[in-house]
Amino acid sequence: MIFNFKTRTDHFELIQVISPVFDLAAGDIVNVEILFPKTRGFVYSDHLMVVVSAVNYLRSREITVNIVIKGTSTYAGRVNFHELLQIDYEETYSRRDNGGRFIELKSFNSESIYPLQDELNMILYQRQGISRGIRELLFYCLGEIMDNTILHSGFEAGWLSAQYFPSTQEIRLIICDSGIGIHESLTKNTKYEPIDEAKAIELCVQRGVTNGKGLGFGLYATSQFILHNQGDLLIYSGGHFLQMKNGAHTVSQGPRWRGTMVFLRIKTDIPVDYKLIMPKGHTLPDDYEFFIDKFFGEDNELW
């Protein structure tokens, strides 16, 4: 497998490279070459996360993964890309705090999910350029998607990374897992047993669609948030993906991804009223107010 970050890539190109190795068995060997620019170059952390998630899945299946990195990316090192791939890497720079701008590539499980949510929410609340509506909805949707990963993936763990770009006024965030996927999870509910994978991806953003373990509101709320925010949403699971862009969404077939990937690009300069999405009379979750009090006290002046 060759991952070429010398030029701008996207999630689809990365999955195209990865897809064939999901069929390998324990004892097989995969050789991976990762190409960074020879001089300083930038790569999105959500693209790096796709590689990290896939490699760690292969290793969990006792598949040997040999990795060679050519070129350099200080940013990749800073977000722990090399560490998570178990590659020796000498940092030739002074590591600074993330400054409330990003979350390093991280795994999470049922025990670490809430501290990680707090960490992301700290990024939101330290940034004056992000409207309250964006903060409220991202707080809610993030928790729902991460909970879905733990409850429905069958893998009991997931991966997350996030980066805030003040210059372009956007947040890029990815949550992915290597679990059973949306179709297998949804068809555990006998109501949806007859549907195929493409239909499952289409239904997952509709209100009330669930495998029976939840209310079927998390991905619906997320899709509505992105719709009103005029951002981007990509839900990739199995051999199909749902893409929301420019206010419209499509379901398409593509190379297979093991598990589920949810990518969000959120425009921080386009506020969305929480009340447009949540049911009438719905109030913010109790843990939202707890979060505000926990970090900022009753006199918080962030708005």
Contacts in CASP RR format, 6 or more apart in sequence:
PFRMAT RR
TARGET T0000
AUTHOR 0000-0000-0000
METHOD contacts of the structure
MODEL  1
MIFNFKTRTDHFELIQVISPVFDLAAGDIVNVEILFPKTRGFVYSDHLMV
VVSAVNYLRSREITVNIVIKGTSTYAGRVNFHELLQIDYEETYSRRDNGG
RFIELKSFNSESIYPLQDELNMILYQRQGISRGIRELLFYCLGEIMDNTI
LHSGFEAGWLSAQYFPSTQEIRLIICDSGIGIHESLTKNTKYEPIDEAKA
IELCVQRGVTNGKGLGFGLYATSQFILHNQGDLLIYSGGHFLQMKNGAHT
VSQGPRWRGTMVFLRIKTDIPVDYKLIMPKGHTLPDDYEFFIDKFFGEDN
ELW
1 17 0 8 1.000
1 18 0 8 1.000
1 21 0 8 1.000
1 30 0 8 1.000
1 31 0 8 1.000
1 32 0 8 1.000
1 33 0 8 1.000
2 17 0 8 1.000
2 32 0 8 1.000
2 33 0 8 1.000
2 34 0 8 1.000
2 35 0 8 1.000
3 9 0 8 1.000
3 14 0 8 1.000
3 17 0 8 1.000
3 32 0 8 1.000
3 33 0 8 1.000
3 34 0 8 1.000
3 35 0 8 1.000
3 51 0 8 1.000
4 35 0 8 1.000
5 34 0 8 1.000
5 35 0 8 1.000
5 36 0 8 1.000
5 37 0 8 1.000
5 43 0 8 1.000
5 47 0 8 1.000
5 73 0 8 1.000
6 35 0 8 1.000
6 36 0 8 1.000
6 37 0 8 1.000
9 47 0 8 1.000
10 47 0 8 1.000
11 46 0 8 1.000
11 47 0 8 1.000
11 50 0 8 1.000
11 234 0 8 1.000
11 236 0 8 1.000
11 261 0 8 1.000
11 263 0 8 1.000
12 254 0 8 1.000
12 255 0 8 1.000
14 47 0 8 1.000
14 50 0 8 1.000
14 51 0 8 1.000
15 50 0 8 1.000
15 236 0 8 1.000
15 254 0 8 1.000
15 255 0 8 1.000
15 256 0 8 1.000
15 257 0 8 1.000
16 255 0 8 1.000
18 50 0 8 1.000
18 51 0 8 1.000
18 54 0 8 1.000
18 255 0 8 1.000
18 257 0 8 1.000
19 255 0 8 1.000
19 256 0 8 1.000
19 257 0 8 1.000
21 30 0 8 1.000
21 54 0 8 1.000
21 58 0 8 1.000
21 63 0 8 1.000
22 54 0 8 1.000
22 57 0 8 1.000
22 256 0 8 1.000
22 257 0 8 1.000
22 258 0 8 1.000
24 30 0 8 1.000
24 58 0 8 1.000
24 61 0 8 1.000
24 63 0 8 1.000
25 61 0 8 1.000
25 63 0 8 1.000
26 61 0 8 1.000
26 62 0 8 1.000
26 63 0 8 1.000
27 62 0 8 1.000
27 63 0 8 1.000
27 64 0 8 1.000
28 63 0 8 1.000
28 64 0 8 1.000
29 63 0 8 1.000
29 64 0 8 1.000
29 65 0 8 1.000
29 66 0 8 1.000
30 58 0 8 1.000
30 63 0 8 1.000
30 64 0 8 1.000
30 65 0 8 1.000
30 66 0 8 1.000
31 66 0 8 1.000
31 68 0 8 1.000
32 55 0 8 1.000
32 65 0 8 1.000
32 66 0 8 1.000
32 67 0 8 1.000
32 68 0 8 1.000
33 67 0 8 1.000
33 68 0 8 1.000
33 69 0 8 1.000
33 70 0 8 1.000
34 51 0 8 1.000
34 67 0 8 1.000
34 68 0 8 1.000
34 69 0 8 1.000
34 70 0 8 1.000
35 70 0 8 1.000
35 71 0 8 1.000
36 43 0 8 1.000
36 69 0 8 1.000
36 70 0 8 1.000
36 71 0 8 1.000
36 72 0 8 1.000
36 73 0 8 1.000
36 76 0 8 1.000
37 71 0 8 1.000
37 72 0 8 1.000
37 73 0 8 1.000
38 71 0 8 1.000
38 72 0 8 1.000
39 72 0 8 1.000
40 72 0 8 1.000
40 73 0 8 1.000
40 74 0 8 1.000
41 73 0 8 1.000
41 75 0 8 1.000
42 73 0 8 1.000
42 75 0 8 1.000
43 73 0 8 1.000
43 75 0 8 1.000
43 76 0 8 1.000
44 163 0 8 1.000
44 172 0 8 1.000
45 75 0 8 1.000
45 79 0 8 1.000
45 102 0 8 1.000
45 105 0 8 1.000
45 161 0 8 1.000
45 162 0 8 1.000
45 163 0 8 1.000
45 172 0 8 1.000
45 174 0 8 1.000
46 161 0 8 1.000
46 163 0 8 1.000
46 172 0 8 1.000
46 173 0 8 1.000
46 174 0 8 1.000
46 263 0 8 1.000
48 76 0 8 1.000
48 79 0 8 1.000
48 81 0 8 1.000
48 105 0 8 1.000
48 161 0 8 1.000
49 105 0 8 1.000
49 159 0 8 1.000
49 160 0 8 1.000
49 161 0 8 1.000
49 174 0 8 1.000
49 176 0 8 1.000
50 174 0 8 1.000
50 176 0 8 1.000
50 261 0 8 1.000
51 81 0 8 1.000
51 85 0 8 1.000
52 81 0 8 1.000
52 84 0 8 1.000
52 85 0 8 1.000
52 105 0 8 1.000
52 159 0 8 1.000
53 158 0 8 1.000
53 159 0 8 1.000
53 176 0 8 1.000
53 177 0 8 1.000
53 178 0 8 1.000
53 261 0 8 1.000
54 178 0 8 1.000
54 258 0 8 1.000
55 65 0 8 1.000
55 67 0 8 1.000
55 85 0 8 1.000
56 84 0 8 1.000
56 107 0 8 1.000
56 159 0 8 1.000
56 178 0 8 1.000
57 178 0 8 1.000
57 258 0 8 1.000
58 65 0 8 1.000
59 65 0 8 1.000
60 178 0 8 1.000
67 85 0 8 1.000
67 87 0 8 1.000
69 82 0 8 1.000
69 87 0 8 1.000
73 81 0 8 1.000
74 93 0 8 1.000
76 82 0 8 1.000
77 83 0 8 1.000
77 89 0 8 1.000
77 91 0 8 1.000
78 91 0 8 1.000
78 93 0 8 1.000
78 95 0 8 1.000
78 104 0 8 1.000
79 102 0 8 1.000
79 104 0 8 1.000
79 105 0 8 1.000
79 161 0 8 1.000
80 104 0 8 1.000
80 105 0 8 1.000
80 106 0 8 1.000
81 105 0 8 1.000
82 88 0 8 1.000
82 89 0 8 1.000
83 89 0 8 1.000
84 105 0 8 1.000
84 107 0 8 1.000
98 104 0 8 1.000
99 126 0 8 1.000
100 122 0 8 1.000
100 123 0 8 1.000
100 126 0 8 1.000
100 127 0 8 1.000
100 164 0 8 1.000
101 123 0 8 1.000
101 163 0 8 1.000
101 164 0 8 1.000
101 166 0 8 1.000
102 123 0 8 1.000
102 161 0 8 1.000
102 162 0 8 1.000
102 163 0 8 1.000
102 164 0 8 1.000
103 116 0 8 1.000
103 119 0 8 1.000
103 120 0 8 1.000
103 123 0 8 1.000
103 160 0 8 1.000
103 161 0 8 1.000
103 162 0 8 1.000
103 163 0 8 1.000
104 161 0 8 1.000
105 159 0 8 1.000
105 160 0 8 1.000
105 161 0 8 1.000
106 116 0 8 1.000
106 159 0 8 1.000
106 160 0 8 1.000
106 161 0 8 1.000
107 157 0 8 1.000
107 158 0 8 1.000
107 159 0 8 1.000
107 160 0 8 1.000
108 116 0 8 1.000
108 146 0 8 1.000
108 149 0 8 1.000
108 157 0 8 1.000
108 158 0 8 1.000
108 159 0 8 1.000
108 160 0 8 1.000
109 150 0 8 1.000
109 156 0 8 1.000
109 157 0 8 1.000
109 158 0 8 1.000
110 150 0 8 1.000
110 156 0 8 1.000
113 143 0 8 1.000
113 146 0 8 1.000
113 147 0 8 1.000
113 150 0 8 1.000
116 146 0 8 1.000
116 160 0 8 1.000
117 139 0 8 1.000
117 142 0 8 1.000
117 143 0 8 1.000
117 146 0 8 1.000
118 291 0 8 1.000
118 294 0 8 1.000
118 295 0 8 1.000
120 142 0 8 1.000
120 160 0 8 1.000
120 162 0 8 1.000
120 173 0 8 1.000
121 135 0 8 1.000
121 139 0 8 1.000
121 142 0 8 1.000
121 291 0 8 1.000
121 295 0 8 1.000
122 295 0 8 1.000
123 162 0 8 1.000
123 164 0 8 1.000
124 130 0 8 1.000
124 134 0 8 1.000
124 135 0 8 1.000
124 138 0 8 1.000
124 139 0 8 1.000
125 135 0 8 1.000
125 292 0 8 1.000
125 295 0 8 1.000
125 296 0 8 1.000
125 302 0 8 1.000
127 164 0 8 1.000
127 166 0 8 1.000
127 268 0 8 1.000
128 302 0 8 1.000
129 166 0 8 1.000
129 169 0 8 1.000
129 268 0 8 1.000
129 269 0 8 1.000
130 164 0 8 1.000
130 171 0 8 1.000
130 268 0 8 1.000
131 268 0 8 1.000
131 269 0 8 1.000
131 271 0 8 1.000
132 271 0 8 1.000
132 303 0 8 1.000
133 271 0 8 1.000
133 272 0 8 1.000
133 273 0 8 1.000
133 274 0 8 1.000
134 229 0 8 1.000
134 266 0 8 1.000
134 268 0 8 1.000
134 271 0 8 1.000
134 272 0 8 1.000
136 274 0 8 1.000
136 284 0 8 1.000
136 288 0 8 1.000
137 221 0 8 1.000
137 225 0 8 1.000
137 272 0 8 1.000
137 274 0 8 1.000
137 277 0 8 1.000
138 171 0 8 1.000
138 173 0 8 1.000
138 225 0 8 1.000
138 266 0 8 1.000
139 288 0 8 1.000
139 291 0 8 1.000
140 221 0 8 1.000
140 274 0 8 1.000
140 278 0 8 1.000
140 284 0 8 1.000
140 285 0 8 1.000
140 288 0 8 1.000
141 218 0 8 1.000
141 221 0 8 1.000
141 222 0 8 1.000
141 225 0 8 1.000
141 264 0 8 1.000
142 173 0 8 1.000
142 175 0 8 1.000
144 217 0 8 1.000
144 218 0 8 1.000
144 219 0 8 1.000
144 221 0 8 1.000
144 222 0 8 1.000
145 175 0 8 1.000
145 218 0 8 1.000
145 219 0 8 1.000
145 222 0 8 1.000
145 262 0 8 1.000
146 160 0 8 1.000
146 175 0 8 1.000
148 218 0 8 1.000
148 219 0 8 1.000
149 155 0 8 1.000
149 157 0 8 1.000
149 158 0 8 1.000
149 175 0 8 1.000
149 177 0 8 1.000
149 260 0 8 1.000
150 156 0 8 1.000
150 157 0 8 1.000
150 158 0 8 1.000
151 213 0 8 1.000
151 214 0 8 1.000
152 180 0 8 1.000
152 181 0 8 1.000
152 185 0 8 1.000
152 211 0 8 1.000
152 213 0 8 1.000
153 177 0 8 1.000
153 178 0 8 1.000
153 179 0 8 1.000
153 180 0 8 1.000
153 181 0 8 1.000
153 185 0 8 1.000
153 259 0 8 1.000
153 260 0 8 1.000
154 179 0 8 1.000
154 180 0 8 1.000
154 185 0 8 1.000
155 177 0 8 1.000
155 178 0 8 1.000
155 179 0 8 1.000
155 180 0 8 1.000
155 259 0 8 1.000
157 177 0 8 1.000
158 175 0 8 1.000
158 176 0 8 1.000
158 177 0 8 1.000
158 178 0 8 1.000
159 174 0 8 1.000
159 175 0 8 1.000
159 176 0 8 1.000
159 177 0 8 1.000
160 173 0 8 1.000
160 174 0 8 1.000
160 175 0 8 1.000
161 173 0 8 1.000
161 174 0 8 1.000
162 171 0 8 1.000
162 172 0 8 1.000
162 173 0 8 1.000
162 174 0 8 1.000
163 171 0 8 1.000
163 172 0 8 1.000
163 173 0 8 1.000
164 170 0 8 1.000
164 171 0 8 1.000
164 268 0 8 1.000
165 171 0 8 1.000
165 172 0 8 1.000
169 267 0 8 1.000
169 268 0 8 1.000
169 269 0 8 1.000
170 265 0 8 1.000
170 266 0 8 1.000
170 267 0 8 1.000
170 268 0 8 1.000
171 264 0 8 1.000
171 265 0 8 1.000
171 266 0 8 1.000
171 268 0 8 1.000
172 263 0 8 1.000
172 264 0 8 1.000
172 265 0 8 1.000
172 266 0 8 1.000
173 263 0 8 1.000
173 264 0 8 1.000
173 266 0 8 1.000
174 261 0 8 1.000
174 262 0 8 1.000
174 263 0 8 1.000
174 264 0 8 1.000
175 261 0 8 1.000
175 262 0 8 1.000
176 259 0 8 1.000
176 260 0 8 1.000
176 261 0 8 1.000
176 262 0 8 1.000
177 259 0 8 1.000
177 260 0 8 1.000
177 261 0 8 1.000
178 258 0 8 1.000
178 259 0 8 1.000
179 258 0 8 1.000
179 259 0 8 1.000
179 260 0 8 1.000
180 259 0 8 1.000
181 237 0 8 1.000
181 238 0 8 1.000
181 259 0 8 1.000
181 260 0 8 1.000
182 197 0 8 1.000
182 200 0 8 1.000
182 201 0 8 1.000
182 204 0 8 1.000
182 235 0 8 1.000
182 237 0 8 1.000
182 238 0 8 1.000
182 260 0 8 1.000
183 195 0 8 1.000
183 196 0 8 1.000
183 197 0 8 1.000
183 200 0 8 1.000
183 201 0 8 1.000
183 237 0 8 1.000
183 238 0 8 1.000
185 211 0 8 1.000
186 192 0 8 1.000
186 195 0 8 1.000
186 200 0 8 1.000
186 203 0 8 1.000
186 204 0 8 1.000
186 209 0 8 1.000
186 210 0 8 1.000
186 211 0 8 1.000
187 193 0 8 1.000
187 195 0 8 1.000
187 200 0 8 1.000
187 211 0 8 1.000
188 211 0 8 1.000
188 212 0 8 1.000
189 210 0 8 1.000
189 211 0 8 1.000
189 212 0 8 1.000
192 200 0 8 1.000
192 203 0 8 1.000
192 209 0 8 1.000
192 211 0 8 1.000
195 203 0 8 1.000
197 237 0 8 1.000
197 238 0 8 1.000
197 239 0 8 1.000
197 240 0 8 1.000
198 240 0 8 1.000
198 251 0 8 1.000
198 253 0 8 1.000
200 237 0 8 1.000
201 235 0 8 1.000
201 237 0 8 1.000
201 240 0 8 1.000
201 241 0 8 1.000
201 242 0 8 1.000
201 251 0 8 1.000
202 242 0 8 1.000
202 251 0 8 1.000
203 209 0 8 1.000
204 219 0 8 1.000
204 235 0 8 1.000
204 242 0 8 1.000
205 219 0 8 1.000
205 220 0 8 1.000
205 222 0 8 1.000
205 223 0 8 1.000
205 235 0 8 1.000
205 242 0 8 1.000
205 249 0 8 1.000
206 220 0 8 1.000
207 216 0 8 1.000
207 217 0 8 1.000
207 220 0 8 1.000
208 215 0 8 1.000
208 216 0 8 1.000
208 217 0 8 1.000
208 220 0 8 1.000
209 216 0 8 1.000
209 220 0 8 1.000
210 216 0 8 1.000
219 235 0 8 1.000
219 262 0 8 1.000
221 277 0 8 1.000
221 278 0 8 1.000
222 233 0 8 1.000
222 262 0 8 1.000
222 264 0 8 1.000
223 233 0 8 1.000
223 244 0 8 1.000
223 249 0 8 1.000
224 276 0 8 1.000
224 277 0 8 1.000
225 266 0 8 1.000
225 272 0 8 1.000
225 277 0 8 1.000
226 232 0 8 1.000
226 233 0 8 1.000
226 244 0 8 1.000
226 264 0 8 1.000
226 266 0 8 1.000
227 244 0 8 1.000
227 247 0 8 1.000
228 270 0 8 1.000
228 272 0 8 1.000
228 276 0 8 1.000
228 277 0 8 1.000
229 266 0 8 1.000
229 267 0 8 1.000
229 270 0 8 1.000
229 272 0 8 1.000
230 246 0 8 1.000
230 247 0 8 1.000
230 267 0 8 1.000
230 270 0 8 1.000
231 244 0 8 1.000
231 245 0 8 1.000
231 264 0 8 1.000
231 265 0 8 1.000
231 266 0 8 1.000
231 267 0 8 1.000
231 270 0 8 1.000
232 243 0 8 1.000
232 244 0 8 1.000
232 245 0 8 1.000
232 263 0 8 1.000
232 264 0 8 1.000
232 265 0 8 1.000
233 242 0 8 1.000
233 243 0 8 1.000
233 244 0 8 1.000
233 245 0 8 1.000
233 249 0 8 1.000
233 262 0 8 1.000
233 263 0 8 1.000
233 264 0 8 1.000
233 265 0 8 1.000
234 241 0 8 1.000
234 242 0 8 1.000
234 243 0 8 1.000
234 244 0 8 1.000
234 261 0 8 1.000
234 262 0 8 1.000
234 263 0 8 1.000
235 241 0 8 1.000
235 242 0 8 1.000
235 260 0 8 1.000
235 261 0 8 1.000
235 262 0 8 1.000
236 242 0 8 1.000
236 257 0 8 1.000
236 260 0 8 1.000
236 261 0 8 1.000
236 262 0 8 1.000
236 263 0 8 1.000
237 257 0 8 1.000
237 259 0 8 1.000
237 260 0 8 1.000
237 261 0 8 1.000
238 256 0 8 1.000
238 257 0 8 1.000
238 258 0 8 1.000
238 259 0 8 1.000
238 260 0 8 1.000
239 253 0 8 1.000
239 254 0 8 1.000
239 255 0 8 1.000
239 256 0 8 1.000
239 257 0 8 1.000
240 251 0 8 1.000
240 252 0 8 1.000
240 253 0 8 1.000
240 254 0 8 1.000
241 251 0 8 1.000
241 252 0 8 1.000
241 254 0 8 1.000
241 257 0 8 1.000
242 249 0 8 1.000
242 250 0 8 1.000
242 251 0 8 1.000
243 249 0 8 1.000
243 250 0 8 1.000
243 252 0 8 1.000
274 284 0 8 1.000
292 300 0 8 1.000
296 302 0 8 1.000
END
